[in-house]
Amino acid sequence: MLVSRKRVVKHRGQLRRGVEYYGDRANDHYHRYKEDVRLIRDLGVKHYRFSIAWPRIFPDGTGAPNPKGLDFYNRLIDELLANGIEPYATLYHWDLPQALQDRVGGWQSSDTSKAFADYAGYVTGRLTDRVKTVFTLNEAGRFVNFGYGWGIDAPGLKLPTAELNQARHHVALGHGLAVQAIRSQARAGTRVGPAENIAACVPAFDTPENVRAAEMATRELNAGLLGVMLEGKYTDGFLEYSGKDAPKFTADELKIIGSKNDFVGLNIYAPQFYIAASDKAPGWSVLPFPGSFPHMNSEWLRIGPETIYWAPRLAAKVWNIETIYISENGTSSEDKVHADGKVYDLDRIMFLRNYLRQLHRAVAEGVPVRGYFLWSLMDNFEWIFGYEKRFGLYHVDFDTQRRTPKLSAAFYRDVVARNAIGV
């Protein structure tokens, strides 16, 4: 199953290089969703993952819902189904209601965890007559570290380690509470799980010792979020490493966080850690990246196709996961529009061809990957990068809102049609 996805951002961007970016309009999917659904259909894609904005439904985070908040999503879902496309919903893609940040400090408070669960239950109780698969939080590791630890994303905080770990715990608690609320209020048969940017560990090279070391590293380096969601406990190594800065929690909270998931979504772009076996504790070591390591148009996006093989393989082994979705994978590109009006994004095709081959390798070996979502359908507002970085199969002229297929759209359409990767 090969799937395509995009997101809509509805808040003001950040200053970057003296230019102020605004995400209020972005690619105007709100008004152009019918056209965009046709683009999905034209690719041959049968599943579409989209995000729901919490502030649209509960502008104050809690209290009375906005009665018109779900109108757009109802229209979108109906349009998808009318075109033979199954909707997959994501409940949180970093758009926290500002009132919760102002009132309780956002994810610094467990009040936000509870509010998120209320929102999750309300939404799924009204949409799961048509939406059968729901992702709770998208990339918790990103919005916690970048937003509360490093001050890069909203809300732009640089919390001390203990407070950061506590915020991370509240995010995990929010996921667990949301799972319980969905089980209670959604239609029977609704499937739920997280979509996490797993700390992707790759063996330096494939030997039994290095593979075992990568398994151990995968568990420990994901212990603060994905691990506790899947195990219902923090590892001894995580608590020992955190020491006095470890989050404070109760046994009941851990039980909630460990609520059973129906699947796990893994967002996979680049290798984050190359791992080698070590004869010193803890039995593995992280290898440094050489300065010459290749990367895509985005400097952070190191090219490591083997990542999409190893990350789900190791995750399935470590946590005994039965169903995995690659909930995001893709790359930015220069995406220059040539004189003939076309975009020849050969580097994106190279990236996708090699990653998809490694994904095929994983599936062929029995790794339980059941679906793949490409990031993204079209160019969009990319957070701190504004409109500088383009990830779409379709080029968007942000002045005219014209959508133009890139060469990669033709490539991906061919992959979907043949369910195979050409040379």
C-alpha positions in Angstrom: 0.0 0.0 0.0 1.6 3.3 -1.1 0.1 6.4 0.3 0.5 10.2 0.0 0.0 12.9 2.5 0.3 16.7 3.2 -0.4 19.0 6.1 -2.0 22.4 6.5 -0.5 24.9 8.9 -2.7 27.7 10.2 -0.5 29.8 12.4 2.0 32.6 11.8 5.6 31.5 11.0 8.9 32.7 12.4 11.3 35.3 11.3 14.1 33.8 9.1 16.9 35.7 7.4 15.1 39.0 7.7 11.9 37.7 5.9 8.7 37.2 7.7 6.8 34.1 6.6 3.1 33.5 7.1 1.5 30.1 7.2 -2.1 31.3 7.3 -2.6 30.7 3.6 0.2 28.2 2.7 -1.2 26.1 -0.1 -4.8 27.0 0.6 -5.9 23.4 1.0 -8.9 24.5 3.0 -10.5 26.0 -0.1 -8.9 23.8 -2.7 -9.4 20.4 -1.1 -11.5 19.1 -4.0 -8.8 19.9 -6.5 -6.2 18.4 -4.1 -8.2 15.2 -3.7 -8.2 14.8 -7.5 -4.4 15.1 -7.4 -4.3 12.2 -5.0 -6.7 10.2 -7.1 -4.6 10.9 -10.2 -1.6 9.4 -8.5 -3.5 6.2 -8.0 -3.2 6.5 -4.3 -6.0 4.8 -2.2 -5.2 6.1 1.3 -4.6 9.6 2.6 -3.3 10.8 5.9 -4.3 14.3 7.0 -4.1 16.3 10.3 -6.9 17.8 12.3 -6.3 21.1 14.0 -7.2 21.0 17.7 -7.6 24.8 17.9 -10.4 24.6 15.3 -12.4 22.3 17.4 -11.6 23.7 20.9 -10.2 27.3 20.4 -9.6 27.5 24.2 -8.2 24.0 24.4 -11.1 22.9 26.7 -14.7 23.8 27.3 -17.4 24.2 24.7 -16.4 22.9 21.2 -16.7 25.2 18.1 -19.7 23.7 16.4 -18.2 24.5 12.9 -14.8 23.1 13.8 -15.4 19.7 12.2 -17.2 21.0 9.1 -14.1 21.1 6.9 -13.0 17.7 7.9 -16.4 16.2 7.2 -16.3 17.7 3.7 -12.8 16.5 3.2 -13.5 12.9 4.4 -16.7 12.7 2.3 -14.7 13.9 -0.8 -12.0 11.4 -0.2 -14.5 8.5 0.1 -16.3 9.7 -3.0 -13.1 9.3 -4.9 -12.3 5.8 -3.5 -9.6 7.1 -1.0 -9.6 5.9 2.6 -9.0 8.7 5.2 -6.4 8.3 7.9 -6.6 11.0 10.5 -3.9 12.5 12.8 -5.1 14.3 15.9 -2.1 16.4 16.7 0.5 17.9 14.4 2.0 20.5 16.8 -0.9 23.0 16.7 -1.5 23.4 20.4 -4.3 25.8 21.4 -2.6 29.0 22.5 -4.9 29.3 25.5 -3.5 26.1 27.0 0.1 27.4 26.6 -0.9 30.7 28.2 -2.9 29.1 31.0 -1.0 26.0 32.1 2.3 26.1 30.1 1.1 23.7 27.4 2.7 20.2 27.7 4.5 21.3 30.9 1.2 20.5 32.7 -0.8 17.2 32.8 -3.9 19.4 32.3 -2.9 19.5 28.7 -2.7 15.7 28.6 -6.2 15.5 29.9 -7.5 18.2 27.5 -6.0 16.4 24.6 -7.8 13.2 25.6 -11.1 15.1 25.8 -10.5 16.6 22.3 -9.5 13.1 20.9 -12.6 11.5 22.3 -14.9 14.3 20.9 -13.4 14.2 17.4 -13.3 10.4 17.0 -16.8 10.0 18.4 -18.0 12.1 15.4 -15.7 11.0 12.6 -15.1 7.3 13.0 -18.2 6.4 11.2 -16.0 7.0 8.2 -12.4 7.2 9.5 -11.2 3.8 10.7 -7.6 4.6 11.5 -6.4 7.4 13.9 -2.9 8.6 14.8 -2.7 10.4 18.1 0.5 12.5 18.2 2.7 13.2 15.3 6.5 13.3 16.1 6.3 13.9 19.8 10.0 13.7 19.9 10.3 16.6 17.6 7.8 19.0 19.1 9.0 18.3 22.7 12.7 18.7 22.0 12.5 21.6 19.5 9.7 23.4 21.2 10.5 22.9 24.9 14.1 22.0 25.0 16.0 23.9 22.2 13.7 26.9 21.7 13.5 26.4 17.9 9.8 25.6 17.4 6.8 26.9 19.2 6.5 27.7 22.1 10.3 28.5 21.9 11.3 27.4 25.4 14.6 26.1 26.7 13.6 24.3 29.8 16.0 22.7 32.3 16.4 19.0 31.7 14.1 18.0 34.6 11.3 20.2 33.3 11.9 19.0 29.8 11.6 15.3 30.9 8.4 16.1 32.8 6.9 17.8 29.7 7.9 14.7 27.7 6.2 12.5 30.3 3.0 14.6 30.0 3.1 14.1 26.2 3.3 10.3 26.6 0.5 10.6 29.2 -1.6 12.5 26.7 -1.1 9.8 24.1 -2.2 7.1 26.6 -5.2 9.1 27.8 -6.2 9.7 24.2 -6.0 6.0 23.3 -8.4 5.3 26.2 -10.8 8.1 25.2 -10.8 6.8 21.6 -11.5 3.3 22.8 -14.4 4.7 24.8 -16.0 7.1 22.3 -15.1 6.0 18.8 -16.9 3.5 16.7 -16.1 -0.1 17.4 -13.2 -1.3 15.3 -11.4 2.0 15.2 -7.6 1.5 15.1 -5.3 3.9 17.0 -1.6 4.4 17.5 1.2 7.0 17.5 3.2 8.4 14.7 6.7 8.9 16.0 10.0 10.1 14.5 11.8 7.2 16.0 15.5 7.7 16.9 16.6 5.6 14.0 19.5 3.3 14.8 21.4 1.6 12.0 24.2 -1.0 12.5 27.5 0.4 11.2 27.6 -2.8 9.1 25.6 -6.0 9.2 27.2 -8.4 11.7 25.3 -10.2 14.5 27.2 -8.2 17.1 26.3 -4.8 15.5 22.7 -5.8 14.9 22.3 -6.8 18.6 24.0 -3.5 19.6 21.5 -1.6 17.4 18.6 -3.4 19.0 19.8 -2.3 22.5 20.4 1.2 21.3 17.0 1.4 19.7 15.3 0.6 23.0 17.4 2.9 25.1 17.5 5.9 22.8 13.7 5.8 22.4 13.0 5.1 26.1 11.6 8.5 26.9 8.7 8.4 24.5 8.1 5.6 22.1 9.5 3.1 24.5 7.4 4.0 27.4 4.3 4.1 25.1 5.0 0.5 24.0 6.3 -0.9 27.3 4.3 1.0 29.9 7.6 1.7 31.8 10.8 3.6 31.5 13.9 1.5 31.1 16.4 1.3 34.0 19.0 2.8 31.7 16.8 5.8 31.0 16.1 6.4 34.7 19.7 5.9 35.7 20.9 8.3 33.0 18.3 10.9 33.9 19.1 10.7 37.6 17.7 13.6 39.5 16.2 14.9 36.3 14.0 11.9 35.7 10.3 12.6 35.3 8.0 12.2 38.2 5.2 9.7 37.6 2.8 7.2 39.2 2.2 3.6 38.5 -1.3 4.5 37.3 0.2 7.0 34.8 2.5 4.3 33.4 -0.4 1.9 33.0 -2.3 4.6 31.1 0.7 5.5 28.9 1.1 1.8 28.1 -2.5 1.4 26.8 -2.5 -1.0 23.9 -1.9 0.4 20.4 -3.2 -1.2 17.2 -0.2 -0.1 15.2 2.8 2.1 15.4 3.6 4.8 12.8 7.3 5.5 12.2 8.4 8.7 10.4 11.7 7.9 8.7 13.9 10.2 6.8 17.5 10.0 7.8 19.7 7.7 10.0 20.1 9.4 13.4 22.6 7.0 14.9 25.0 4.5 13.4 25.7 1.9 16.1 28.7 -0.5 16.7 29.0 -3.2 19.3 31.2 -2.3 22.2 32.9 -4.4 25.0 32.1 -1.6 27.4 28.8 -0.8 29.0 26.1 -0.5 27.8 27.3 -2.8 25.0 27.0 -0.4 22.1 28.5 2.9 21.0 27.3 5.8 18.7 29.7 6.5 15.9 30.4 10.1 14.7 29.2 11.2 11.3 32.0 12.3 9.0 31.8 15.8 7.6 31.6 14.3 4.1 28.4 12.3 4.8 26.0 13.0 1.9 22.7 14.8 2.5 19.8 16.1 0.5 18.6 19.6 -0.1 17.9 19.9 3.6 21.2 19.6 5.4 19.7 17.6 8.3 18.4 15.0 5.8 21.4 12.7 5.5 21.0 10.0 2.8 20.7 6.6 4.4 18.2 4.4 2.5 19.0 1.5 4.8 17.4 3.4 7.6 13.9 2.5 6.3 14.9 -1.2 6.4 16.6 -1.2 9.9 14.3 1.1 11.8 11.1 -0.9 11.4 13.0 -4.2 11.6 14.6 -3.3 14.9 11.4 -1.7 16.3 9.4 -4.8 15.5 12.0 -7.0 17.2 12.4 -4.8 20.3 8.7 -4.2 21.0 7.1 -7.1 19.3 5.1 -4.8 17.0 2.6 -6.6 14.7 1.6 -3.6 12.5 3.9 -0.8 11.4 3.1 2.1 9.0 5.8 4.3 7.6 3.8 7.4 8.4 6.3 9.8 6.7 9.1 9.5 4.3 10.4 11.9 1.6 12.8 14.7 0.9 13.1 18.4 -0.1 14.7 19.3 -3.4 15.7 22.5 -5.2 12.6 22.1 -7.3 13.5 24.7 -9.9 10.9 25.5 -12.4 12.5 25.4 -15.9 11.7 27.4 -18.9 9.4 24.7 -20.2 7.4 25.0 -16.9 8.5 21.7 -15.6 10.3 20.5 -12.4 12.9 17.8 -13.0 13.5 16.7 -9.4 15.8 13.8 -10.2 17.3 13.9 -6.7 13.9 13.2 -5.2 13.4 10.3 -7.5 16.8 8.9 -6.6 15.9 9.3 -2.9 12.5 7.6 -3.2 13.8 4.8 -5.5 16.5 3.8 -3.0 14.4 4.1 0.1 11.5 2.1 -1.4 13.9 -0.6 -2.4 15.1 -0.9 1.1 11.5 -0.9 2.3 10.7 -3.7 -0.1 13.6 -5.6 1.3 12.1 -5.3 4.8 8.7 -6.4 3.8 10.1 -9.3 1.8 11.9 -10.5 5.0 8.7 -10.4 7.0 9.0 -7.0 8.7 5.4 -6.1 9.5 5.2 -2.8 7.5 1.6 -2.6 6.2 1.6 0.8 4.5 3.7 3.8 3.4 2.8 7.5 3.4 5.0 9.8 1.3 5.7 13.3 2.6 4.3 15.1 0.8 1.6 15.5 -1.7 2.5 19.1 -2.4 4.7 21.9 -1.3 3.7 23.7 1.9 4.7 25.9 4.8 7.6 24.0 6.4 7.7 25.4 9.9 11.0 27.2 10.6 12.0 26.9 7.0 8.9 28.8 5.8 8.6 28.3 2.0 12.3 27.7 1.4 12.1 23.9 1.5 9.8 22.0 -0.8 8.8 18.4 -0.1 5.9 17.9 -2.5 5.3 15.8 -5.6 3.4 18.8 -6.8 5.0 22.2 -7.1 2.9 25.0 -5.6 3.2 28.6 -6.7 2.3 30.3 -3.4 1.3 33.5 -5.2 -1.1 31.9 -7.7 -1.7 28.6 -5.8 -1.2 26.8 -9.1 -0.3 23.1 -8.6 2.2 21.6 -11.1 3.3 18.0 -11.1 7.0 17.4 -10.7 8.8 14.6 -12.5 8.6 12.7 -9.2 4.8 12.7 -9.4 5.1 10.6 -12.6 7.6 8.3 -11.0 5.4 7.8 -8.0 2.3 7.2 -10.1 4.2 4.5 -11.9 5.3 2.9 -8.7 1.7 2.8 -7.4 0.3 1.5 -10.7 2.9 -1.4 -10.9 3.2 -1.8 -7.1 6.9 -2.1 -8.0 10.0 0.0 -8.3 11.6 0.5 -11.7 15.3 0.8 -12.4 
